[in-house]
Amino acid sequence: MSRTYVILTADEATNINFEQVLETSSKTLRWNNDKTKTFVKHEGTAPAWLEGKTAYTQAEMLTILNNPEGEWYTDPEGI
């Protein structure tokens, strides 16, 4: 079964049902550089609260996260 990724705003993140996604708590979420967006991943059918949101494949999400000019990018040399 393939994983699907969905980007959420910080406001939407307060409503995450961690029993329906692969993250386990708010502490395991990854945030963009300005802490305004996060994402969750799930397998199979999307939970109802994610319906209507843009879904990304793993390859698409990696492209977003690894874009040096994007809001998610963290320079591995700078860590």
CORTAUR-V55536 format. One record per backbone hydrogen bond with DSSP energy under -1.0 kcal/mol. CO is the residue of the C=O (numbers start at 1). NH is the residue of the N-H. If there is no record, write none. Layout:
CO/NH ; CO/NH
This chain:
4/42 ; 5/56 ; 6/40 ; 8/38 ; 9/13 ; 12/15 ; 13/16 ; 17/20 ; 25/28 ; 32/35 ; 36/10 ; 37/32 ; 38/8 ; 40/6 ; 41/22 ; 42/4 ; 47/50 ; 48/51 ; 50/53 ; 56/5 ; 57/61 ; 58/62 ; 59/63 ; 60/64 ; 61/65 ; 62/66 ; 67/70 ; 71/33 ; 75/78
